Amino acid sequence: MSEPINVADFERLAEERCEPGYWGYVVGGAGDEVTLRDNVAAFRRRLLRPRMLVDVSNVSTRTTVLGTEVAMPLMVAPTSLQRVAHAEGEPAVARASAAVGTVYCLSSLASVRPGELAAAVPDSLRWFQLYWSRDRGFTRELVREAAENGFRALVLTVDLPAAGPRERDLRSGFGLPEGLPMPNLPRPLVGAHSFHDTLGEIVDTSLTWRDLEWLRAECAVPLVVKGVLTGEDAALACEHGADGIIVSNHGGRQLDGVPATLDALPEVAEVVAGRAEVYLDGGIRRGTDVAKALALGARAVLVGRPALWGLAAGGETGARRVLELLRDEIRLALVLLGCATPDDVDPGHVRVRE
Ligand SMILES: Cc1cc2nc3c(=O)[nH]c(=O)nc-3n(C[C@H](O)[C@H](O)[C@H](O)COP(=O)(O)O)c2cc1C
């Protein structure tokens, strides 16, 4: 294939390079994958409304997330097992994100501890994603390690009290590769297929919104709640101390039949009303998708699979190229929409397709 010029090209390249079982793990979703497909389709159900003769001689994609300046309103979502995509693993994606000037969120299902990632890529803008285990002492240590090692936010994933039904993995028998370290879990995941079931046993399923206050007190950095899909939960997240909310359905991998994240975003943004920063992930493949999310109330978005496709296709260079392509697409979308900055994108720039 000639030089990849968009995210879809990277997807095709990555598929050629990945072992089929792992590929199914990456691109698959829960159940009938209705939500997985809808995340992408929702962007096609919205049309952009560009404004003409606006001064776009000096457009910038720069913005801030929780007070940190970033080069664009797009960050890298936490995804597991990055070392399976490429031997360079998590540090490669963190380096790629640092080179482009955006946030890299390290997953709890990484092969490195927060301290190791910080030592390997000290100049990264890093967040840490937490799966809150039943072992509270372990959780406390992990959260402390992240805060002490320059992670600027803690992202609590709340949509995985059990693993979603990933039927592709059941069929392929995809399991954890032998010897892959999982140092951010209190006990090993069982390697046989459907290792997600073990993850479901490790996370604390008794958690309620009140426990957020314990975490808030333990955690010296801003707290972001990932996996909110309703105005009701957005209100509770704000009331219990969240500084940020990620509208997310885990990339269609958890409860099948929930709304596309772009459809859930307006109700969350309305209820939050500026009390916390609102982000979105799920289905972002183009700069114009980012513009639509900004118009409907997101401060920034995150990408999961696109970064993994870049990593699988070309290690750190591939991941960096994907982020650069998206950054350039966001810039051009702003220029053509008549917006000098991400903050200038407002609800008037988008409408539903009839
Ligand atoms: C292969 C894969 C692994 C993931 N692992 C995690 C994880 O460890 N923790 C987490 O909070 N979310 C995880 N997610 C969800 C992502 O953070 C994100 O919500 C989702 O990928 C966004 O959708 P997109 O892939 O369409 O961009 C994972 C997603 C994928 C595709």
PDBQT file of the ligand as one rigid body, heavy atoms in Angstrom, charges set to zero:
ROOT
HETATM    1  C1  LIG A 401      -8.463  -2.768  22.401  1.00  0.00    +0.000 C 
HETATM    2  C2  LIG A 401      -9.108  -1.822  23.384  1.00  0.00    +0.000 A 
HETATM    3  C3  LIG A 401      -8.719  -1.861  24.712  1.00  0.00    +0.000 A 
HETATM    4  C4  LIG A 401      -9.291  -0.982  25.634  1.00  0.00    +0.000 A 
HETATM    5  N1  LIG A 401      -8.835  -0.997  26.929  1.00  0.00    +0.000 NA
HETATM    6  C5  LIG A 401      -9.345  -0.094  27.812  1.00  0.00    +0.000 A 
HETATM    7  C6  LIG A 401      -8.835  -0.027  29.144  1.00  0.00    +0.000 A 
HETATM    8  O1  LIG A 401      -7.917  -0.751  29.517  1.00  0.00    +0.000 OA
HETATM    9  N2  LIG A 401      -9.395   0.872  29.986  1.00  0.00    +0.000 N 
HETATM   10  C7  LIG A 401     -10.416   1.718  29.604  1.00  0.00    +0.000 A 
HETATM   11  O2  LIG A 401     -10.895   2.521  30.403  1.00  0.00    +0.000 OA
HETATM   12  N3  LIG A 401     -10.895   1.682  28.345  1.00  0.00    +0.000 NA
HETATM   13  C8  LIG A 401     -10.388   0.817  27.440  1.00  0.00    +0.000 A 
HETATM   14  N4  LIG A 401     -10.853   0.809  26.156  1.00  0.00    +0.000 N 
HETATM   15  C9  LIG A 401     -11.851   1.826  25.735  1.00  0.00    +0.000 C 
HETATM   16  C10 LIG A 401     -11.147   3.100  25.231  1.00  0.00    +0.000 C 
HETATM   17  O3  LIG A 401     -10.559   3.809  26.294  1.00  0.00    +0.000 OA
HETATM   18  C11 LIG A 401     -12.137   4.042  24.526  1.00  0.00    +0.000 C 
HETATM   19  O4  LIG A 401     -13.236   4.276  25.363  1.00  0.00    +0.000 OA
HETATM   20  C12 LIG A 401     -12.611   3.528  23.177  1.00  0.00    +0.000 C 
HETATM   21  O5  LIG A 401     -11.593   2.807  22.516  1.00  0.00    +0.000 OA
HETATM   22  C13 LIG A 401     -13.051   4.700  22.309  1.00  0.00    +0.000 C 
HETATM   23  O6  LIG A 401     -13.551   4.267  21.088  1.00  0.00    +0.000 OA
HETATM   24  P1  LIG A 401     -12.686   4.231  19.718  1.00  0.00    +0.000 P 
HETATM   25  O7  LIG A 401     -11.834   3.015  19.809  1.00  0.00    +0.000 OA
HETATM   26  O8  LIG A 401     -13.748   4.135  18.678  1.00  0.00    +0.000 OA
HETATM   27  O9  LIG A 401     -11.883   5.506  19.637  1.00  0.00    +0.000 OA
HETATM   28  C14 LIG A 401     -10.300  -0.070  25.215  1.00  0.00    +0.000 A 
HETATM   29  C15 LIG A 401     -10.681  -0.044  23.872  1.00  0.00    +0.000 A 
HETATM   30  C16 LIG A 401     -10.102  -0.890  22.956  1.00  0.00    +0.000 A 
HETATM   31  C17 LIG A 401     -10.524  -0.805  21.508  1.00  0.00    +0.000 C 
ENDROOT
TORSDOF 0
